[in-house]
Amino acid sequence: MNPYTREVPPMAEEKLDFAQFLEAVDAENVAFIQDLHSYLMDNGCKISVEAKKSGMFASYKHSKSKKSIVNLLFRKKGLLVRIYGEHADKYLDFLDTLPEGMVASISGAAVCKRLVQNTCSPKCTGYDVTIGGARFQKCRYGGFEFLVTDEYNPYIKSFVEHEVGERSAG
C-alpha cells in the first residue's frame, strides 16, 4: 500500500424523508402521492426513503405483517407504484374493475417462476389471479406495478385500500 494515500471510508448514507421524495415527484402527481402517503401512514405503515440510481425510492411496510405493501419508484417512463398484493385473491371482484391499461401492465409483467416452473426461491410467492376471465401467474416484484396517472390513480388507491384492509384483518 502506498504510504502517501489512504483509503477513505464510504460516506454513510444520509437518512432521507418523505418531503425529499416528494420534491422529485411531478407537480401533477404531488397531491395523489401525498394522499396515498397519508392513507398509508394513518393505517400504521412505516416509510423508508432511499436514493437509487434511477431516482428516489420510497417503501412502505405494513405494521402488522412487517412486510412491504407499497413501493414508489422512478423509471424512465415516470413514477411507478408497486403494490404487494399478497391477498389479491380475496378481492378479485375489484381486480375485474381495473382499466385495460392496468391489466395490460399485469399481463406484461414477468411470469412467477415459482408458480409456473417451481424454480424460484421457496420463500418467494407470486400472484395467481384471474382478471376478466384471464389467468395471471405473475412475479411479486412486478406483477402489480403501475404508472401513476390521473386515470389509474383512483384504482391504485383502491387497490392499496383493499390490501391494507386484508392485512389488517388477518
C-alpha positions in Angstrom: 0.0 0.0 0.0 1.3 3.4 -0.9 2.0 5.3 2.4 1.0 8.7 0.7 -2.5 7.6 0.0 -5.1 6.4 2.4 -8.5 4.8 1.9 -11.4 7.0 2.8 -14.3 5.1 4.3 -17.5 5.3 2.3 -19.8 8.1 3.4 -22.7 7.0 5.5 -26.0 7.3 3.6 -28.0 10.2 4.8 -31.4 9.5 6.1 -34.0 10.7 3.6 -37.6 11.6 4.3 -40.9 11.8 2.5 -40.6 15.6 1.9 -37.4 14.9 0.0 -39.1 12.2 -2.0 -42.0 14.5 -2.8 -39.6 17.0 -4.3 -38.8 14.5 -7.0 -42.5 13.9 -7.9 -44.0 15.7 -10.9 -46.3 18.6 -9.9 -49.4 16.8 -11.4 -48.9 13.8 -9.1 -47.9 15.5 -5.8 -51.5 15.7 -4.4 -52.1 12.0 -5.2 -48.8 10.9 -3.7 -49.5 13.0 -0.6 -52.9 11.4 -0.2 -51.6 7.9 -0.7 -48.8 8.6 1.8 -51.3 10.0 4.4 -53.5 6.9 4.0 -50.6 4.5 4.5 -49.3 6.4 7.5 -52.8 6.7 9.0 -53.0 2.9 8.7 -49.8 2.2 10.6 -47.4 1.8 7.8 -43.7 2.8 8.2 -41.8 4.5 5.3 -38.2 4.4 4.3 -36.8 6.6 1.5 -33.6 6.0 -0.4 -31.8 7.5 -3.4 -31.3 4.9 -6.1 -29.5 5.1 -9.4 -32.9 5.5 -11.2 -34.1 8.1 -8.7 -35.8 8.4 -5.3 -37.4 5.2 -3.9 -40.0 5.0 -1.1 -41.0 1.8 0.6 -43.9 1.3 2.9 -44.1 -1.6 5.3 -47.3 -2.7 6.9 -47.0 -2.6 10.7 -48.9 -5.8 11.4 -47.3 -8.1 8.8 -43.9 -6.3 8.8 -43.8 -6.8 5.0 -43.6 -4.3 2.2 -47.0 -3.2 1.0 -46.2 -0.4 -1.5 -43.1 0.9 -3.2 -42.9 4.2 -5.1 -40.1 4.2 -7.7 -39.0 6.2 -10.6 -38.2 4.7 -14.0 -37.7 6.2 -17.5 -41.4 6.2 -18.2 -42.2 8.0 -14.9 -43.3 7.4 -11.3 -44.5 3.8 -10.7 -46.4 2.3 -7.8 -45.6 -1.4 -6.9 -48.3 -2.9 -4.8 -47.5 -6.2 -3.0 -51.0 -7.7 -3.3 -50.4 -10.8 -1.1 -54.2 -11.1 -0.6 -55.3 -10.2 -4.1 -57.2 -13.5 -4.3 -59.6 -12.0 -1.7 -60.6 -9.0 -3.8 -60.9 -10.5 -7.3 -64.1 -8.5 -7.9 -62.1 -5.3 -7.5 -59.4 -6.5 -9.9 -62.1 -7.1 -12.5 -62.8 -3.3 -12.5 -59.2 -2.3 -13.4 -58.8 -0.3 -16.6 -57.4 -2.1 -19.7 -54.1 -0.4 -19.3 -53.5 -1.6 -15.8 -54.5 -5.2 -16.8 -52.0 -4.8 -19.7 -49.3 -3.9 -17.2 -50.1 -7.0 -15.2 -50.1 -9.1 -18.4 -46.7 -7.7 -19.4 -45.1 -8.5 -16.1 -42.7 -11.4 -15.6 -44.2 -14.8 -15.0 -43.7 -16.2 -11.5 -41.1 -18.9 -11.9 -42.1 -20.3 -8.5 -45.7 -20.9 -9.6 -45.0 -21.9 -13.2 -41.7 -23.8 -13.1 -41.0 -24.2 -9.4 -37.6 -22.7 -9.9 -37.6 -19.6 -7.8 -36.9 -19.4 -4.1 -39.3 -21.5 -1.9 -39.9 -18.3 0.1 -41.0 -16.3 -2.9 -44.7 -16.4 -3.8 -46.1 -14.7 -6.8 -49.7 -13.9 -7.7 -52.1 -16.3 -9.2 -55.2 -14.3 -10.1 -58.0 -14.3 -12.7 -59.0 -10.9 -14.1 -61.7 -10.7 -16.8 -61.5 -14.4 -17.4 -57.7 -14.4 -18.0 -55.4 -16.2 -15.6 -52.2 -14.4 -14.5 -49.3 -16.0 -12.6 -47.0 -13.1 -12.1 -43.9 -12.3 -10.1 -44.5 -10.4 -6.8 -41.8 -7.9 -7.8 -43.6 -6.6 -10.9 -46.9 -8.2 -11.1 -48.8 -5.2 -9.7 -46.6 -2.3 -10.9 -48.5 0.6 -12.3 -47.6 4.0 -13.8 -49.0 6.9 -11.7 -51.5 8.6 -14.0 -54.8 10.6 -13.5 -56.7 7.6 -15.0 -55.0 4.9 -12.8 -54.7 6.8 -9.5 -58.2 6.1 -8.2 -57.7 2.4 -8.9 -54.2 2.4 -7.3 -55.6 4.0 -4.2 -58.5 1.5 -4.0 -56.1 -1.4 -4.7 -53.9 -0.3 -1.7 -57.0 0.1 0.5 -58.1 -3.4 -0.3 -54.7 -4.8 0.5 -54.3 -2.8 3.7 -57.8 -3.9 4.8 -57.0 -7.6 4.2 -53.6 -7.4 6.0 -55.2 -5.5 9.0 -58.0 -8.1 9.2 -55.6 -11.1 9.0 
